[in-house]
Amino acid sequence: MKGWATDQGVEGSMITFLGDTRSELTEALGVVLDHPGPMGVLGSPRCKRFSMFIDDGVIKTINIAAAENDPAGDDNPTVSLVDKMLADL
């Protein structure tokens, strides 16, 4: 995650990148991507594409980019991008 933060230019900023190697948070949030389409390519359950704003340990906003015909949210990730998050704030 550190390499990704560095690549994105946010290392040392207020943004924190975290890994969920055992899918514990993914499962608790109910954002497991286990649709047969993506699973056929990825091989194992992953996390749906989402953005989340947490303030003092409380989830204020969660935006999940998924649709019935696009379970991975790849075709229209707009809901999980920065413009949507800024609008929510």
For each residue, the residues with C-beta under 8 A, 3 or more apart:
1: 4 5 17 18 19
2: 5 6 11 17
3: 6 7
4: 1 7 8 17
5: 1 2 8 10 11 15 17
6: 2 3 9 11
7: 3 4
8: 4 5
9: 6
10: 5 13 15 17
11: 2 5 6
12:
13: 10
14:
15: 5 10
16:
17: 1 2 4 5 10
18: 1
19: 1
20: 23 24 25 26 47
21:
22:
23: 20 26 27 32 45 47
24: 20 27 28
25: 20 28 29
26: 20 23 29 31 32 45 46 47
27: 23 24 30 32
28: 24 25
29: 25 26 50 52 62
30: 27
31: 26 47 48 50 64
32: 23 26 27 45 46 47 48
33: 38 39 42 45 46 47 48 66 71 72
34: 39 45
35: 38 39 71 72
36: 39 40
37: 40 41 71 72
38: 33 35 41 42 46 71 72
39: 33 34 35 36 42 43 44 45
40: 36 37
41: 37 38
42: 33 38 39 46
43: 39
44: 39
45: 23 26 32 33 34 39
46: 26 32 33 38 42
47: 20 23 26 31 32 33 50
48: 31 32 33 64 65 66 71 72 73
49: 64 65 66 72 73 74 77 80
50: 29 31 47 62 63 64 65 73 80
51: 61 62 63 80 81 82 84 85
52: 29 59 61 62 63
53: 59 60 61 62 85 88 89
54: 57 58 59 60
55: 58 60
56:
57: 54
58: 54 55
59: 52 53 54 62
60: 53 54 55 88
61: 51 52 53 85 88 89
62: 29 50 51 52 53 59
63: 50 51 52 79 80 84 85 88
64: 31 48 49 50 73 79 80
65: 48 49 50 73 76 77 78 79 80
66: 33 48 49 70 71 72 73
67: 70 71 73 75 76
68: 71
69: 75
70: 66 67 73 74 75 76
71: 33 35 37 38 48 66 67 68
72: 33 35 37 38 48 49 66
73: 48 49 50 64 65 66 67 70 76 77 79 80
74: 49 70 77
75: 67 69 70
76: 65 67 70 73 79
77: 49 65 73 74 80 81
78: 65 81 83 84
79: 63 64 65 73 76 84
80: 49 50 51 63 64 65 73 77 84
81: 51 77 78 84 85
82: 51 85 86
83: 78 86 87
84: 51 63 78 79 80 81 87 88
85: 51 53 61 63 81 82 88 89
86: 82 83 89
87: 83 84
88: 53 60 61 63 84 85
89: 53 61 85 86
